[in-house]
Amino acid sequence: MLENVFNDMVLVSLLLAAGFVVREIIKPLQKIFLPACIVGGLIGLALGQQGLKIITIPDSFSGYTNILMRIILTTVVLGVSITVKKVVEHVDFTLLAVFLFGGQLILGVIVAMAFSGMFPLLPDGWGILGVFAFFGAHGPAASAGAILEEYGSSGAISMAMVLATGGVIISMTVGMFIVNYGIRKGWSKFVTEPKKQPAWFFGGPLPEKEQESLGKTTTTPLSVNTLMLNLSIILAAYFIGNVIFKIGMVFIPVLSKLNAMLYGIVGGLILWPIMKRCKYDKFVDKNVLSNISSFCLEIVVLTAMASVSLDIIVEFWLPILVDIIISCGFTVLFSMWYMKKLHNDQWFEKACMQIGNCTGSTANGLALVRAIDPKGESCIPEALGVYNAVFFWWQMLAPVLGALILTNLWAVIGIGGVFILAGIVLTRLFFKRK
């Protein structure tokens, strides 16, 4: 068993290295921000059983998503801190995401309902995949797909990965059009024409002044390795959540139907306040946690892409395309309308950030903002920090919605409606005059 895991990691590493090299050579892949893990996964897909049959993609590749997403989701709730002043200052940025999440969730379910008669073999519950694919790109998309597949929805991961890839492409193509249009209209605060990015922004080695630390040591290496200590805290949080759910299942059997990805989230929400109260939070470094999460995410995305079912794509290309166009189109149009309506300081920069962030990924949003804020003078990093601290919990909804959509479709639409209603109420509360 352990030797099989080792062999899997060897193949993952080779494909990741191949993806990195190909991405360095083929510059257009850099321009649309396809990371090496996606390129490597596509190489594995092309060379595997569904393609040239040169290599064998192991069946175990499809299982890494569910396991590693438990670590990724646990890190989301550890080390989170919020200040009221910053929340109020950037509440428009966060509220836009609230509207977009609810809108994308409802639109995805409606599109799925519209195509259910025409394509009866579509994966059950696939309507929720779009919002996770567009909001968080391939990682959360794979998570949501894995949850549906655990409930018997075959092909959900494959659809999720295709939706996420489509969103990434839309974010950069349509996003750059919005950037150029906004600059011509005079909406940008910092530039009068789009700024070309330096070569290192897309690929190649970073200049020394741009190289950042992966984290910091929080205790002496004579005691314990900091990386291992932070990983231990993550897994301890998962253990606490696991124990709570196992006990809860004895009294509430329905808890057994919830995905194990929730365990770490619940455990983290319990463990982190205790650590802060005992002043043990100083042993945790958020950058280290983020890099552990990113490490796992690289494996999740690559293995999911390499095991995508091509039959699913060929058979269901039309509903996939419609979902991408409708959800991403709504995101672009609503982001521009909402932020322009409020017309707060740096509204255009915030709109561009959320267009990239909520159709592709954070990296896509930052790329769009960099074109109109080349010197890094905007409030976007701070607004993004507030957004992540306040709205981090959206990823926790994947296990809940995954279970709910297979039993009560209208309840999922209702949850989307609650997001929109909350957005309306809070917008009226904070921006009544506008």
C-alpha positions as CSV (number, residue, x, y, z in Angstrom):
1,M,0.0,0.0,0.0
2,L,2.7,2.5,1.0
3,E,4.7,1.5,-2.1
4,N,1.7,2.3,-4.3
5,V,1.4,5.7,-2.7
6,F,5.1,6.3,-3.3
7,N,4.8,5.2,-6.9
8,D,1.8,7.6,-7.3
9,M,3.9,10.5,-6.0
10,V,6.7,9.7,-8.4
11,L,4.2,9.8,-11.3
12,V,2.6,13.0,-10.0
13,S,6.1,14.6,-9.7
14,L,7.1,13.6,-13.2
15,L,3.9,15.0,-14.7
16,L,4.1,18.2,-12.6
17,A,7.7,18.7,-13.8
18,A,6.6,18.0,-17.4
19,G,3.8,20.5,-17.0
20,F,6.2,23.1,-15.7
21,V,8.6,22.7,-18.6
22,V,5.8,22.8,-21.2
23,R,4.3,25.9,-19.6
24,E,7.8,27.6,-19.7
25,I,8.1,26.9,-23.4
26,I,4.6,27.6,-24.6
27,K,4.0,31.2,-23.6
28,P,0.3,31.4,-24.3
29,L,-0.3,28.9,-21.5
30,Q,1.2,31.5,-19.2
31,K,-0.9,34.4,-20.5
32,I,-4.1,32.6,-19.5
33,F,-2.6,31.6,-16.2
34,L,-2.9,27.8,-16.5
35,P,-0.7,26.5,-13.7
36,A,1.8,23.6,-14.2
37,C,-0.5,21.2,-12.3
38,I,-3.2,21.6,-14.9
39,V,-0.8,21.3,-17.8
40,G,0.8,18.3,-16.2
41,G,-2.6,16.7,-15.6
42,L,-3.5,17.3,-19.2
43,I,-0.3,15.6,-20.3
44,G,-1.1,12.7,-18.1
45,L,-4.6,12.5,-19.7
46,A,-3.1,12.6,-23.2
47,L,-0.5,9.9,-22.4
48,G,-2.8,7.7,-20.4
49,Q,-5.4,5.1,-21.1
50,Q,-7.8,7.5,-22.7
51,G,-5.1,8.9,-25.0
52,L,-1.9,7.5,-26.4
53,K,-1.7,4.6,-23.9
54,I,2.0,5.3,-23.2
55,I,1.5,5.5,-19.5
56,T,-1.0,4.1,-17.0
57,I,-2.9,6.6,-14.9
58,P,-3.6,4.6,-11.7
59,D,-7.2,4.2,-10.4
60,S,-6.0,5.7,-7.1
61,F,-5.6,9.1,-8.7
62,S,-9.3,9.6,-8.4
63,G,-9.1,9.1,-4.6
64,Y,-6.6,11.8,-3.7
65,T,-9.1,14.6,-4.0
66,N,-11.4,13.4,-1.1
67,I,-8.4,12.7,1.2
68,L,-6.3,15.8,0.6
69,M,-9.2,18.2,0.5
70,R,-9.7,17.3,4.2
71,I,-6.3,19.0,4.9
72,I,-7.0,21.9,2.6
73,L,-10.4,22.8,4.1
74,T,-9.1,22.4,7.7
75,T,-6.4,25.1,7.0
76,V,-9.1,27.5,5.9
77,V,-10.3,28.1,9.5
78,L,-7.0,28.0,11.3
79,G,-5.1,31.3,11.8
80,V,-8.0,33.6,10.7
81,S,-8.2,37.0,12.3
82,I,-10.5,39.9,11.5
83,T,-10.7,43.6,12.5
84,V,-14.0,45.5,12.4
85,K,-12.4,48.6,10.9
86,K,-11.1,46.8,7.8
87,V,-14.3,44.8,7.4
88,V,-16.4,48.1,7.2
89,E,-13.9,49.7,4.9
90,H,-14.0,46.9,2.3
91,V,-17.6,45.6,2.9
92,D,-18.5,46.5,-0.7
93,F,-15.9,44.1,-2.0
94,T,-17.1,41.2,0.2
95,L,-20.8,41.9,-0.4
96,L,-20.2,41.7,-4.2
97,A,-18.9,38.1,-3.6
98,V,-22.0,37.3,-1.5
99,F,-24.2,38.3,-4.5
100,L,-22.1,36.5,-7.0
101,F,-22.1,33.3,-4.9
102,G,-25.8,33.2,-4.6
103,G,-26.4,34.2,-8.2
104,Q,-24.0,31.6,-9.6
105,L,-25.5,28.9,-7.3
106,I,-29.0,29.6,-8.6
107,L,-28.0,29.9,-12.2
108,G,-26.1,26.7,-12.1
109,V,-29.0,24.8,-10.7
110,I,-31.4,26.3,-13.2
111,V,-29.1,25.4,-16.1
112,A,-28.9,21.8,-14.8
113,M,-32.7,21.7,-14.6
114,A,-33.1,23.0,-18.1
115,F,-30.8,20.3,-19.6
116,S,-32.1,17.4,-17.4
117,G,-34.6,16.3,-20.0
118,M,-32.3,16.7,-22.9
119,F,-29.4,14.9,-21.2
120,P,-30.9,12.4,-18.7
121,L,-27.4,10.9,-18.0
122,L,-25.9,14.1,-16.7
123,P,-24.3,13.6,-13.3
124,D,-26.8,14.1,-10.5
125,G,-26.5,17.4,-8.7
126,W,-24.0,18.8,-11.2
127,G,-25.7,22.2,-11.0
128,I,-23.7,23.2,-7.9
129,L,-20.4,22.5,-9.5
130,G,-20.1,25.8,-11.4
131,V,-20.1,28.1,-8.3
132,F,-17.2,26.1,-6.7
133,A,-15.4,25.9,-10.0
134,F,-15.7,29.7,-10.7
135,F,-15.2,30.9,-7.2
136,G,-12.2,28.8,-6.3
137,A,-11.0,27.2,-9.6
138,H,-9.9,23.6,-9.7
139,G,-9.3,22.8,-6.0
140,P,-12.8,23.6,-4.7
141,A,-14.3,22.3,-8.0
142,A,-12.6,18.9,-7.5
143,S,-13.8,18.9,-3.9
144,A,-17.4,19.5,-4.8
145,G,-17.1,16.9,-7.6
146,A,-15.7,14.3,-5.2
147,I,-18.5,14.9,-2.8
148,L,-21.1,14.2,-5.5
149,E,-19.2,11.1,-6.7
150,E,-19.2,9.7,-3.1
151,Y,-23.0,10.0,-3.3
152,G,-23.0,8.0,-6.6
153,S,-22.9,10.9,-9.1
154,S,-20.5,9.4,-11.6
155,G,-18.5,11.9,-13.7
156,A,-19.0,14.9,-11.4
157,I,-15.2,15.5,-10.9
158,S,-14.6,15.5,-14.7
159,M,-17.4,18.1,-15.2
160,A,-16.1,20.2,-12.4
161,M,-12.6,20.3,-13.7
162,V,-13.8,21.3,-17.2
163,L,-16.0,24.1,-15.7
164,A,-13.0,25.4,-13.8
165,T,-10.8,25.4,-16.8
166,G,-13.4,27.3,-18.8
167,G,-13.8,29.8,-16.0
168,V,-10.0,30.5,-16.0
169,I,-10.0,31.2,-19.7
170,I,-13.0,33.5,-19.5
171,S,-11.5,35.4,-16.6
172,M,-8.4,36.4,-18.6
173,T,-10.0,37.0,-22.0
174,V,-13.1,38.8,-21.0
175,G,-11.3,40.3,-18.0
176,M,-8.6,42.0,-20.1
177,F,-11.4,43.4,-22.4
178,I,-13.0,44.9,-19.3
179,V,-9.6,46.3,-18.2
180,N,-9.0,48.0,-21.5
181,Y,-12.6,49.3,-21.8
182,G,-12.5,50.7,-18.3
183,I,-9.2,52.5,-18.9
184,R,-10.6,54.1,-22.0
185,K,-13.6,55.3,-20.0
186,G,-11.3,56.8,-17.3
187,W,-12.5,54.5,-14.5
188,S,-9.0,53.4,-13.5
189,K,-7.4,55.5,-10.7
190,F,-3.8,54.6,-11.3
191,V,-3.1,54.3,-15.0
192,T,-4.3,55.7,-18.3
193,E,-3.3,52.7,-20.3
194,P,-2.9,49.0,-19.5
195,K,0.5,48.2,-18.0
196,K,2.4,45.3,-19.6
197,Q,3.5,42.8,-17.0
198,P,7.2,41.9,-16.7
199,A,8.2,38.5,-18.1
200,W,8.7,37.0,-14.6
201,F,5.1,37.7,-13.7
202,F,4.0,34.9,-16.0
203,G,6.8,32.3,-15.7
204,G,10.5,31.7,-15.3
205,P,12.6,32.4,-12.2
206,L,11.6,35.3,-9.9
207,P,14.0,38.2,-9.5
208,E,15.7,38.1,-6.1
209,K,13.8,41.1,-4.8
210,E,10.4,39.4,-5.6
211,Q,11.3,36.1,-3.8
212,E,9.3,35.8,-0.6
213,S,9.7,33.4,2.3
214,L,7.5,30.3,2.4
215,G,7.0,30.8,6.1
216,K,8.8,31.3,9.3
217,T,10.1,29.0,12.1
218,T,7.9,29.4,15.2
219,T,9.9,27.1,17.5
220,T,13.4,25.8,17.8
221,P,14.3,23.0,15.3
222,L,15.8,21.2,18.4
223,S,12.2,20.8,19.6
224,V,10.3,20.1,16.4
225,N,10.3,21.0,12.7
226,T,7.9,24.0,12.2
227,L,6.4,22.4,9.1
228,M,5.7,19.2,10.9
229,L,4.3,21.1,13.9
230,N,1.8,23.0,11.7
231,L,0.8,19.8,9.9
232,S,0.2,18.2,13.3
233,I,-2.1,21.0,14.3
234,I,-4.1,20.6,11.1
235,L,-4.5,16.8,11.6
236,A,-5.2,17.4,15.3
237,A,-8.1,19.6,14.3
238,Y,-9.3,16.9,11.9
239,F,-9.1,14.3,14.7
240,I,-11.2,16.5,17.0
241,G,-13.9,17.0,14.3
242,N,-13.8,13.2,13.5
243,V,-14.4,12.3,17.2
244,I,-17.2,14.8,17.5
245,F,-19.0,13.5,14.4
246,K,-18.5,9.8,15.4
247,I,-20.1,10.6,18.7
248,G,-22.8,12.6,17.1
249,M,-23.7,9.8,14.7
250,V,-24.7,7.7,17.6
251,F,-27.5,10.2,18.5
252,I,-28.1,11.7,15.1
253,P,-27.6,9.0,12.4
254,V,-28.1,11.5,9.5
255,L,-24.7,13.0,10.3
256,S,-23.1,9.9,8.7
257,K,-24.3,11.2,5.4
258,L,-22.1,14.3,5.6
259,N,-18.8,14.2,3.9
260,A,-15.7,13.7,6.0
261,M,-14.3,17.0,4.6
262,L,-16.4,18.8,7.2
263,Y,-14.6,17.1,10.1
264,G,-11.5,19.2,9.9
265,I,-13.5,22.4,9.6
266,V,-15.5,21.7,12.7
267,G,-12.4,20.6,14.6
268,G,-10.5,23.7,13.5
269,L,-13.3,26.0,14.6
270,I,-13.1,24.4,18.1
271,L,-9.3,24.1,18.3
272,W,-8.2,27.5,17.0
273,P,-10.1,29.6,19.7
274,I,-8.7,27.3,22.4
275,M,-5.1,27.8,21.0
276,K,-5.6,31.6,21.0
277,R,-6.9,31.6,24.6
278,C,-3.9,29.5,25.7
279,K,-1.6,31.7,23.6
280,Y,-0.5,28.7,21.6
281,D,-1.5,30.4,18.4
282,K,2.1,31.8,18.3
283,F,3.3,28.4,17.2
284,V,1.1,28.6,14.0
285,D,2.4,30.4,10.9
286,K,-0.4,31.2,8.4
287,N,2.1,31.2,5.5
288,V,3.2,27.6,6.5
289,L,-0.4,26.5,6.7
290,S,-1.1,28.1,3.3
291,N,1.9,26.3,1.7
292,I,0.8,23.0,3.1
293,S,-2.6,23.6,1.6
294,S,-1.1,24.7,-1.7
295,F,1.1,21.6,-1.8
296,C,-1.9,19.4,-1.4
297,L,-3.8,21.4,-3.9
298,E,-1.2,20.8,-6.6
299,I,-1.7,17.1,-6.1
300,V,-5.5,17.3,-6.1
301,V,-5.6,19.3,-9.3
302,L,-3.1,17.3,-11.2
303,T,-4.6,13.9,-10.3
304,A,-8.1,15.1,-11.0
305,M,-7.1,16.5,-14.4
306,A,-5.2,13.4,-15.3
307,S,-8.2,11.2,-14.6
308,V,-10.9,13.4,-16.2
309,S,-13.4,11.3,-18.2
310,L,-13.2,12.4,-21.9
311,D,-16.5,10.7,-22.6
312,I,-18.2,13.1,-20.1
313,I,-16.8,16.1,-22.0
314,V,-17.7,14.8,-25.4
315,E,-21.2,13.8,-24.3
316,F,-22.1,16.9,-22.2
317,W,-20.2,19.7,-23.9
318,L,-23.3,21.8,-24.5
319,P,-24.6,22.1,-20.9
320,I,-21.1,22.7,-19.7
321,L,-20.6,25.5,-22.2
322,V,-23.9,27.1,-21.4
323,D,-23.2,27.0,-17.7
324,I,-19.8,28.7,-18.2
325,I,-21.3,31.4,-20.5
326,I,-24.3,32.2,-18.3
327,S,-22.6,32.1,-14.9
328,C,-19.4,33.9,-16.0
329,G,-21.4,36.5,-18.0
330,F,-23.6,37.2,-14.9
331,T,-20.4,37.6,-12.8
332,V,-18.8,40.1,-15.2
333,L,-22.0,42.2,-15.8
334,F,-23.2,42.3,-12.1
335,S,-19.7,43.1,-10.8
336,M,-19.4,46.1,-13.0
337,W,-23.0,47.3,-12.4
338,Y,-22.8,46.8,-8.6
339,M,-19.4,48.5,-8.0
340,K,-20.2,51.3,-10.4
341,K,-23.5,51.9,-8.7
342,L,-21.9,52.3,-5.3
343,H,-19.0,54.2,-6.9
344,N,-16.8,53.9,-3.8
345,D,-13.1,54.7,-4.0
346,Q,-11.3,52.3,-6.4
347,W,-14.5,50.7,-7.4
348,F,-13.1,49.7,-10.8
349,E,-10.1,48.0,-9.3
350,K,-12.4,46.1,-6.9
351,A,-14.7,45.0,-9.7
352,C,-11.8,43.7,-11.8
353,M,-10.4,41.8,-8.9
354,Q,-13.7,40.0,-8.2
355,I,-14.3,39.4,-11.9
356,G,-11.0,37.4,-12.1
357,N,-11.4,36.0,-8.6
358,C,-15.0,34.7,-9.1
359,T,-14.6,33.3,-12.6
360,G,-11.1,31.9,-12.4
361,S,-8.9,32.3,-9.3
362,T,-7.3,34.8,-7.0
363,A,-4.2,34.8,-9.3
364,N,-6.4,35.8,-12.3
365,G,-8.0,38.6,-10.3
366,L,-4.6,39.9,-9.2
367,A,-3.3,39.7,-12.8
368,L,-6.2,42.0,-14.0
369,V,-5.6,44.4,-11.1
370,R,-1.9,44.5,-11.8
371,A,-2.6,45.8,-15.4
372,I,-4.3,48.9,-13.9
373,D,-2.3,49.1,-10.7
374,P,1.3,48.3,-11.8
375,K,2.9,49.9,-8.7
376,G,0.7,48.1,-6.2
377,E,-0.9,51.3,-4.9
378,S,-4.5,50.1,-4.7
379,C,-6.3,48.8,-1.7
380,I,-6.9,45.4,-3.3
381,P,-4.4,43.3,-1.2
382,E,-6.1,44.6,2.0
383,A,-9.6,44.2,0.6
384,L,-8.7,40.6,-0.5
385,G,-7.4,39.9,3.0
386,V,-10.7,41.1,4.5
387,Y,-12.7,39.1,2.0
388,N,-10.8,35.9,2.7
389,A,-11.1,36.4,6.5
390,V,-14.9,37.2,6.4
391,F,-16.0,34.9,3.5
392,F,-13.6,32.0,4.0
393,W,-16.5,29.7,5.0
394,W,-18.0,29.4,1.5
395,Q,-15.8,26.4,0.8
396,M,-17.5,24.6,3.8
397,L,-20.8,24.6,1.9
398,A,-19.5,22.0,-0.6
399,P,-20.3,19.0,1.6
400,V,-23.6,20.5,2.7
401,L,-24.8,21.5,-0.8
402,G,-23.5,18.2,-2.2
403,A,-25.8,16.2,0.1
404,L,-28.7,18.6,-0.1
405,I,-29.0,18.9,-3.9
406,L,-29.5,15.2,-4.3
407,T,-32.5,15.3,-1.9
408,N,-34.0,18.7,-2.1
409,L,-33.2,20.8,-5.2
410,W,-35.4,23.7,-4.2
411,A,-33.6,24.0,-0.9
412,V,-30.4,24.7,-2.7
413,I,-32.0,27.4,-4.8
414,G,-33.4,28.8,-1.5
415,I,-29.9,29.0,-0.1
416,G,-28.8,30.9,-3.1
417,G,-31.7,33.2,-2.6
418,V,-30.7,33.7,1.0
419,F,-27.2,34.9,-0.1
420,I,-28.8,37.4,-2.5
421,L,-31.3,38.6,0.1
422,A,-28.5,39.0,2.6
423,G,-26.5,41.0,0.1
424,I,-29.5,43.3,-0.5
425,V,-30.1,43.9,3.2
426,L,-26.5,44.5,4.0
427,T,-26.0,46.8,1.0
428,R,-29.0,48.9,2.1
429,L,-27.6,48.9,5.6
430,F,-24.1,50.1,4.7
431,F,-24.9,52.2,1.6
432,K,-28.4,53.4,2.1
433,R,-27.8,56.7,0.4
434,K,-26.2,55.2,-2.6
